[in-house]
Amino acid sequence: TQGKAGKVALVAAMRKLLVILNAKMRDQLTASAAS
């Protein structure tokens, strides 16, 4: 069960990272489109 908990934590961390990356890319796209 310890390995499963670690895997779940890893997935959660990767999802958070993806959300942050998506937000940054969207910010750059809107910024470049506005200029």
Backbone atoms as SQL, in Angstrom:
CREATE TABLE atoms (id INTEGER PRIMARY KEY, chain TEXT, resi INTEGER, resn TEXT, atom TEXT, x REAL, y REAL, z REAL);
INSERT INTO atoms VALUES
  (1, 'A', 1, 'THR', 'N', 0.830, -1.209, 0.000),
  (2, 'A', 1, 'THR', 'CA', 0.000, 0.000, 0.000),
  (3, 'A', 1, 'THR', 'C', 0.863, 1.258, 0.000),
  (4, 'A', 2, 'GLN', 'N', 2.079, 1.124, 0.519),
  (5, 'A', 2, 'GLN', 'CA', 2.956, 2.302, 0.559),
  (6, 'A', 2, 'GLN', 'C', 3.324, 2.724, -0.869),
  (7, 'A', 3, 'GLY', 'N', 3.584, 1.744, -1.727),
  (8, 'A', 3, 'GLY', 'CA', 3.920, 2.062, -3.112),
  (9, 'A', 3, 'GLY', 'C', 2.745, 2.722, -3.816),
  (10, 'A', 4, 'LYS', 'N', 1.531, 2.249, -3.511),
  (11, 'A', 4, 'LYS', 'CA', 0.338, 2.833, -4.134),
  (12, 'A', 4, 'LYS', 'C', 0.176, 4.283, -3.710),
  (13, 'A', 5, 'ALA', 'N', 0.415, 4.563, -2.422),
  (14, 'A', 5, 'ALA', 'CA', 0.290, 5.936, -1.923),
  (15, 'A', 5, 'ALA', 'C', 1.300, 6.835, -2.631),
  (16, 'A', 6, 'GLY', 'N', 2.513, 6.329, -2.820),
  (17, 'A', 6, 'GLY', 'CA', 3.540, 7.117, -3.495),
  (18, 'A', 6, 'GLY', 'C', 3.159, 7.394, -4.936),
  (19, 'A', 7, 'LYS', 'N', 2.569, 6.377, -5.587),
  (20, 'A', 7, 'LYS', 'CA', 2.159, 6.550, -6.988),
  (21, 'A', 7, 'LYS', 'C', 1.055, 7.595, -7.094),
  (22, 'A', 8, 'VAL', 'N', 0.117, 7.541, -6.148),
  (23, 'A', 8, 'VAL', 'CA', -0.989, 8.509, -6.145),
  (24, 'A', 8, 'VAL', 'C', -0.442, 9.921, -5.949),
  (25, 'A', 9, 'ALA', 'N', 0.527, 10.059, -5.035),
  (26, 'A', 9, 'ALA', 'CA', 1.117, 11.372, -4.779),
  (27, 'A', 9, 'ALA', 'C', 1.847, 11.863, -6.024),
  (28, 'A', 10, 'LEU', 'N', 2.519, 10.944, -6.723),
  (29, 'A', 10, 'LEU', 'CA', 3.256, 11.313, -7.932),
  (30, 'A', 10, 'LEU', 'C', 2.294, 11.800, -9.013),
  (31, 'A', 11, 'VAL', 'N', 1.191, 11.076, -9.172),
  (32, 'A', 11, 'VAL', 'CA', 0.194, 11.472, -10.175),
  (33, 'A', 11, 'VAL', 'C', -0.385, 12.842, -9.843),
  (34, 'A', 12, 'ALA', 'N', -0.664, 13.073, -8.562),
  (35, 'A', 12, 'ALA', 'CA', -1.225, 14.355, -8.144),
  (36, 'A', 12, 'ALA', 'C', -0.239, 15.481, -8.423),
  (37, 'A', 13, 'ALA', 'N', 1.038, 15.231, -8.146),
  (38, 'A', 13, 'ALA', 'CA', 2.062, 16.254, -8.372),
  (39, 'A', 13, 'ALA', 'C', 2.198, 16.544, -9.864),
  (40, 'A', 14, 'MET', 'N', 2.157, 15.500, -10.697),
  (41, 'A', 14, 'MET', 'CA', 2.286, 15.698, -12.145),
  (42, 'A', 14, 'MET', 'C', 1.086, 16.464, -12.691),
  (43, 'A', 15, 'ARG', 'N', -0.103, 16.156, -12.152),
  (44, 'A', 15, 'ARG', 'CA', -1.295, 16.883, -12.610),
  (45, 'A', 15, 'ARG', 'C', -1.189, 18.354, -12.264),
  (46, 'A', 16, 'LYS', 'N', -0.696, 18.641, -11.054),
  (47, 'A', 16, 'LYS', 'CA', -0.546, 20.039, -10.631),
  (48, 'A', 16, 'LYS', 'C', 0.446, 20.740, -11.546),
  (49, 'A', 17, 'LEU', 'N', 1.529, 20.026, -11.891),
  (50, 'A', 17, 'LEU', 'CA', 2.552, 20.593, -12.767),
  (51, 'A', 17, 'LEU', 'C', 1.952, 20.876, -14.148),
  (52, 'A', 18, 'LEU', 'N', 1.141, 19.947, -14.648),
  (53, 'A', 18, 'LEU', 'CA', 0.521, 20.142, -15.958),
  (54, 'A', 18, 'LEU', 'C', -0.396, 21.356, -15.949),
  (55, 'A', 19, 'VAL', 'N', -1.155, 21.514, -14.876),
  (56, 'A', 19, 'VAL', 'CA', -2.067, 22.667, -14.776),
  (57, 'A', 19, 'VAL', 'C', -1.273, 23.963, -14.797),
  (58, 'A', 20, 'ILE', 'N', -0.152, 23.993, -14.056),
  (59, 'A', 20, 'ILE', 'CA', 0.685, 25.198, -14.009),
  (60, 'A', 20, 'ILE', 'C', 1.268, 25.477, -15.395),
  (61, 'A', 21, 'LEU', 'N', 1.756, 24.427, -16.062),
  (62, 'A', 21, 'LEU', 'CA', 2.331, 24.605, -17.398),
  (63, 'A', 21, 'LEU', 'C', 1.269, 25.106, -18.372),
  (64, 'A', 22, 'ASN', 'N', 0.074, 24.535, -18.302),
  (65, 'A', 22, 'ASN', 'CA', -1.016, 24.965, -19.184),
  (66, 'A', 22, 'ASN', 'C', -1.348, 26.429, -18.956),
  (67, 'A', 23, 'ALA', 'N', -1.395, 26.849, -17.699),
  (68, 'A', 23, 'ALA', 'CA', -1.711, 28.237, -17.380),
  (69, 'A', 23, 'ALA', 'C', -0.635, 29.168, -17.926),
  (70, 'A', 24, 'LYS', 'N', 0.640, 28.768, -17.788),
  (71, 'A', 24, 'LYS', 'CA', 1.735, 29.616, -18.278),
  (72, 'A', 24, 'LYS', 'C', 1.677, 29.731, -19.799),
  (73, 'A', 25, 'MET', 'N', 1.435, 28.617, -20.474),
  (74, 'A', 25, 'MET', 'CA', 1.361, 28.646, -21.938),
  (75, 'A', 25, 'MET', 'C', 0.193, 29.507, -22.393),
  (76, 'A', 26, 'ARG', 'N', -0.950, 29.391, -21.690),
  (77, 'A', 26, 'ARG', 'CA', -2.127, 30.182, -22.058),
  (78, 'A', 26, 'ARG', 'C', -1.849, 31.664, -21.843),
  (79, 'A', 27, 'ASP', 'N', -1.138, 31.988, -20.762),
  (80, 'A', 27, 'ASP', 'CA', -0.790, 33.387, -20.503),
  (81, 'A', 27, 'ASP', 'C', 0.094, 33.918, -21.622),
  (82, 'A', 28, 'GLN', 'N', 1.079, 33.117, -22.054),
  (83, 'A', 28, 'GLN', 'CA', 1.985, 33.561, -23.114),
  (84, 'A', 28, 'GLN', 'C', 1.223, 33.723, -24.424),
  (85, 'A', 29, 'LEU', 'N', 0.309, 32.803, -24.706),
  (86, 'A', 29, 'LEU', 'CA', -0.461, 32.885, -25.946),
  (87, 'A', 29, 'LEU', 'C', -1.329, 34.135, -25.960),
  (88, 'A', 30, 'THR', 'N', -2.005, 34.412, -24.859),
  (89, 'A', 30, 'THR', 'CA', -2.871, 35.591, -24.805),
  (90, 'A', 30, 'THR', 'C', -2.034, 36.867, -24.857),
  (91, 'A', 31, 'ALA', 'N', -0.858, 36.833, -24.251),
  (92, 'A', 31, 'ALA', 'CA', 0.010, 38.014, -24.249),
  (93, 'A', 31, 'ALA', 'C', 0.520, 38.284, -25.665),
  (94, 'A', 32, 'SER', 'N', 0.932, 37.220, -26.375),
  (95, 'A', 32, 'SER', 'CA', 1.454, 37.407, -27.729),
  (96, 'A', 32, 'SER', 'C', 0.317, 37.781, -28.684),
  (97, 'A', 33, 'ALA', 'N', -0.874, 37.291, -28.432),
  (98, 'A', 33, 'ALA', 'CA', -2.008, 37.611, -29.292),
  (99, 'A', 33, 'ALA', 'C', -2.461, 39.052, -29.077),
  (100, 'A', 34, 'ALA', 'N', -2.319, 39.543, -27.850),
  (101, 'A', 34, 'ALA', 'CA', -2.755, 40.903, -27.535),
  (102, 'A', 34, 'ALA', 'C', -1.797, 41.934, -28.127),
  (103, 'A', 35, 'SER', 'N', -0.511, 41.595, -28.167),
  (104, 'A', 35, 'SER', 'CA', 0.480, 42.573, -28.651),
  (105, 'A', 35, 'SER', 'C', 0.404, 42.724, -30.159);
